[in-house]
Amino acid sequence: MKLKPQTVQERQKLDGEAPLLLLAEKAGSLGFIAIGFVRPERPLFFDEFCSWIDSGRHGGMAWLERSRHLRENPAQLLDGCRTIITLAYPYSSVKPCTPDGFTTSRYAEPLRNDYHDRLRDLCRLLARTVNELYPGSRQRICVDSAPVLERSLALASGIGFIGKNNMLIIPGHGSYLFLAEILTTAHLPVLNIRCPENQCQSCTKCIDACPAGALEKPFLLDASRCLSYLTIEHKEVIAPETAAKMSRCFFGCDICQEVCPFNSQKPSTEISLPSSGEIMDMDEGVFREKYGKSAFARAGLSKIKSNIYAIKKE
């Protein structure tokens, strides 16, 4: 359910599911924009996920293959799990920028702590409410790094649909959002909903705009060619032909989201980073002090410098 004022009819329906209404109100007060509830069953598109792994399109992210069995049965992550709460939290639509025009993905939000930590703290507060409603219940919080198929769970819970670029899209908000889950032993009511249908229709803007051709066709991403993967997860030096496609973005890539009609905000930037030269001159101590708790820590200073160098050399 999207977190917005409900109509009288919607509220009356939810009043019959009082715990869901209370949790939705709490989630909204914490800044979440959507919440859903689903049973810990075999996720949608698990077979497609396995085929994707078997085809080698996951690049060097070997942990995806190692944790395959856990993703098939999320209940393995919490003994006695009976319900999964799915959550969406917004991030800024403004792109971080250096004074000399180098940028990062929006989700990086370099002046803030890493979203994993921030969302876990918020989820703990919501989990506390679950425990108040169901004394003795146990919870496990998952934010991005846990072995669950987040978008499949979010789709099954009804909070949005999956676009051709593989992003979860919430109509009225778009795809600039983080996903999180709370696994709980509490047997929460689960609304009888239909999975939202894909609303992309004939649009292929994301596929057409992907600079590296990583979006091979609707819903099929070759991560080994994706600029987000290559600039963050991939530890090797960026190849010159890849650097030529990066548009001075040294951490991640948002292009498939920028062109999406569901993201109605006009692309904009905000100078919230030191110049590229200052970053290149930065030592590890300064980096840890300024960005050690931010999303930049995932790639690390050496990788970030290598990315900037590759762009400048191109």
C-alpha positions in Angstrom: 0.0 0.0 0.0 1.2 3.5 -0.8 1.4 5.7 2.3 -1.0 8.5 1.6 -4.3 9.7 3.0 -6.8 6.9 2.3 -10.3 7.4 1.1 -13.1 6.5 3.5 -13.7 3.2 1.7 -10.0 2.3 1.8 -9.7 3.2 5.5 -12.8 1.1 6.4 -11.2 -1.8 4.5 -7.9 -1.5 6.4 -9.7 -1.0 9.7 -10.6 -4.7 9.4 -6.8 -5.3 9.3 -5.9 -3.1 12.3 -2.3 -4.2 12.7 -1.6 -3.3 9.0 -3.1 0.1 9.5 -1.0 0.8 12.6 2.2 -0.4 10.9 1.4 1.7 7.8 0.9 4.8 9.9 4.1 4.2 11.8 6.0 3.5 8.6 4.7 6.8 7.1 5.8 8.7 10.2 9.3 7.3 9.7 9.5 8.5 6.1 8.6 5.3 4.2 6.5 5.9 1.1 5.1 2.4 0.7 4.6 -0.7 2.8 3.4 -4.2 1.9 3.0 -7.6 3.5 3.6 -11.0 1.9 4.2 -14.6 3.0 7.8 -16.0 2.9 7.2 -18.2 -0.1 9.2 -18.9 -3.2 9.7 -15.5 -4.8 8.3 -14.5 -8.2 10.8 -14.8 -11.0 13.2 -17.1 -9.0 13.6 -19.3 -12.1 14.4 -16.3 -14.2 17.0 -15.2 -11.6 18.6 -18.7 -11.8 18.7 -18.5 -15.6 20.3 -15.1 -15.3 23.0 -16.4 -13.0 23.6 -19.5 -15.2 24.1 -17.2 -18.2 26.9 -15.4 -16.4 25.2 -12.0 -16.6 25.9 -11.3 -13.0 29.5 -10.4 -13.7 31.9 -11.0 -10.9 29.2 -10.9 -8.1 29.8 -14.5 -7.1 27.9 -14.1 -3.9 24.7 -14.0 -5.8 25.3 -17.6 -7.0 26.5 -18.8 -3.6 23.3 -17.5 -1.9 20.9 -18.8 -4.5 19.3 -21.4 -2.2 18.5 -18.7 0.4 16.9 -16.5 -2.1 14.6 -19.4 -3.1 13.3 -19.7 0.5 13.5 -16.4 2.4 12.1 -18.1 5.5 15.6 -19.7 6.0 16.8 -16.2 7.1 14.7 -16.3 10.2 13.6 -19.4 12.0 9.8 -19.4 12.2 9.3 -16.6 9.8 5.6 -16.2 8.9 5.4 -12.7 7.3 7.7 -10.4 5.3 7.1 -6.7 5.5 8.3 -4.8 2.4 9.2 -1.2 2.5 10.2 1.6 0.1 12.1 4.7 1.2 12.8 7.7 -1.1 16.1 9.2 -2.0 16.9 12.5 -3.6 16.2 13.1 -7.3 19.1 15.6 -7.3 22.4 14.3 -8.6 25.6 15.0 -6.5 28.2 17.0 -8.5 31.7 18.4 -8.1 32.4 22.0 -9.0 34.1 20.8 -12.2 31.2 18.7 -13.4 31.9 15.1 -12.2 28.8 13.4 -10.8 27.6 10.3 -9.0 24.4 8.3 -8.8 21.7 10.0 -6.8 21.4 7.3 -4.2 25.0 7.9 -3.1 23.9 11.0 -1.1 27.6 11.5 -0.1 26.9 13.9 2.7 24.8 11.3 4.6 25.6 8.0 6.2 25.2 4.9 4.0 21.6 4.1 3.3 22.1 0.6 4.7 22.7 2.0 8.2 20.0 4.7 8.0 17.3 2.3 6.8 18.3 -0.4 9.4 17.8 2.2 12.1 14.3 3.1 10.8 13.4 -0.5 10.3 14.3 -1.2 14.0 11.8 1.4 15.1 9.1 -0.2 12.9 10.1 -3.7 14.1 9.6 -2.5 17.7 6.0 -1.7 16.8 5.6 -5.2 15.4 6.8 -6.6 18.7 4.4 -4.4 20.6 1.5 -5.7 18.5 2.8 -9.3 18.7 4.7 -9.7 22.0 7.4 -12.4 21.8 7.7 -12.2 18.0 11.1 -12.0 16.5 12.3 -9.9 13.6 15.2 -9.7 11.1 15.9 -6.6 9.1 17.2 -6.9 5.5 18.5 -3.9 3.6 19.8 -4.6 0.1 22.8 -6.8 1.1 20.7 -9.7 2.5 20.1 -12.7 0.1 16.5 -11.9 -0.8 14.9 -11.0 -4.1 13.8 -7.6 -2.9 12.0 -6.5 -6.1 10.1 -9.7 -6.4 8.9 -9.5 -2.8 7.9 -5.8 -3.3 6.0 -6.7 -6.4 4.2 -9.6 -4.7 3.2 -7.3 -1.8 1.7 -4.8 -4.2 3.8 -1.7 -3.5 4.9 -1.2 -7.1 5.7 -2.8 -10.5 9.0 -3.8 -12.1 9.9 -1.7 -15.1 11.8 -2.8 -18.2 15.0 -1.5 -16.6 14.4 -3.9 -13.7 13.8 -1.1 -11.2 10.8 -1.2 -8.9 8.5 1.7 -9.9 5.8 3.3 -7.7 3.4 5.3 -9.8 3.3 8.8 -8.5 6.8 8.6 -7.2 9.0 6.8 -9.7 12.0 4.6 -9.0 14.3 6.8 -6.9 13.8 4.7 -3.8 15.5 2.1 -1.6 13.9 -1.2 -0.6 14.0 -2.9 2.8 12.3 -5.9 4.4 11.4 -6.9 7.9 11.1 -10.7 8.3 9.0 -11.5 11.3 7.6 -14.6 13.1 4.4 -12.6 13.7 1.5 -13.9 11.5 0.3 -10.6 10.2 -2.8 -10.4 8.0 -1.9 -10.4 4.3 -4.2 -8.5 2.0 -5.5 -10.4 -0.9 -4.0 -8.3 -3.7 -3.0 -8.9 -7.3 0.6 -8.1 -8.3 0.7 -4.7 -10.1 1.0 -5.2 -13.8 3.9 -3.6 -15.7 2.9 -0.2 -16.9 5.7 0.5 -19.3 3.5 -0.4 -22.3 5.5 0.1 -25.5 8.1 2.5 -24.0 11.7 1.4 -24.4 13.4 4.7 -23.4 15.6 3.0 -20.7 16.8 0.3 -23.1 17.5 2.8 -25.9 19.4 5.2 -23.5 21.6 2.6 -21.7 25.1 3.9 -22.7 26.8 0.5 -22.4 24.0 -1.6 -23.9 23.7 -3.5 -20.6 19.9 -3.6 -21.0 19.8 -6.2 -23.7 16.0 -6.3 -23.9 13.1 -5.6 -21.5 13.9 -7.0 -18.0 17.2 -8.5 -19.0 20.4 -6.8 -17.7 23.9 -7.9 -18.4 25.5 -6.6 -15.1 29.0 -7.1 -16.5 28.4 -4.3 -18.9 26.4 -2.0 -16.5 28.2 1.2 -15.6 26.9 0.9 -12.0 28.5 -2.5 -11.6 31.7 -1.5 -13.4 32.2 1.7 -11.3 31.4 0.2 -7.9 31.5 -3.6 -7.7 34.1 -4.4 -10.4 37.6 -4.0 -9.0 39.5 -3.8 -12.3 40.5 -0.6 -14.0 37.8 1.0 -16.2 38.6 0.3 -19.9 38.9 3.4 -22.2 35.9 2.4 -24.2 33.8 2.2 -21.0 35.1 5.5 -19.7 33.9 7.2 -23.0 30.3 6.2 -22.0 30.4 7.4 -18.4 29.4 11.0 -19.0 31.7 12.1 -16.2 29.8 10.0 -13.7 32.4 8.2 -11.6 30.2 6.3 -9.2 27.2 4.5 -10.5 24.8 5.4 -13.3 21.2 6.7 -13.3 20.5 7.1 -17.0 17.9 4.3 -17.3 16.0 6.1 -14.5 16.5 9.6 -15.8 14.8 8.8 -19.0 11.9 6.9 -17.4 8.6 8.8 -17.7 7.6 7.7 -14.2 10.5 9.8 -12.9 8.9 13.2 -13.7 11.6 15.3 -12.0 13.8 17.1 -14.5 17.5 16.0 -14.1 19.3 18.4 -11.8 22.6 18.6 -10.0 23.8 19.9 -6.7 27.4 20.8 -5.9 28.0 18.6 -2.8 31.4 17.2 -3.6 34.9 18.6 -3.7 36.5 19.0 -7.1 37.8 16.0 -8.9 41.4 17.3 -8.3 40.8 17.4 -4.6 39.4 13.9 -4.6 42.5 12.7 -6.6 44.8 14.3 -4.0 42.8 12.9 -1.0 44.5 10.4 1.3 42.8 7.5 3.0 42.6 9.2 6.4 40.7 12.2 5.0 38.5 9.9 2.9 37.6 7.8 5.9 36.8 10.9 7.9 34.6 12.5 5.3 33.1 9.5 3.5 33.9 6.4 5.5 30.3 6.1 6.6 28.8 7.0 3.2 27.9 4.8 0.2 31.3 5.7 -1.2 32.9 3.3 1.2 31.5 0.5 -0.8 33.9 1.3 -3.7 36.7 2.8 -1.7 39.0 5.7 -2.4 41.3 3.7 -4.7 38.4 2.6 -7.0 36.9 6.1 -7.0 40.3 7.7 -8.0 40.7 5.0 -10.7 37.3 5.9 -12.2 38.0 9.6 -12.2 41.4 9.0 -13.8 39.8 6.9 -16.5 37.3 9.6 -17.4 40.0 12.3 -17.5 42.3 10.2 -19.6 39.6 9.4 -22.1 
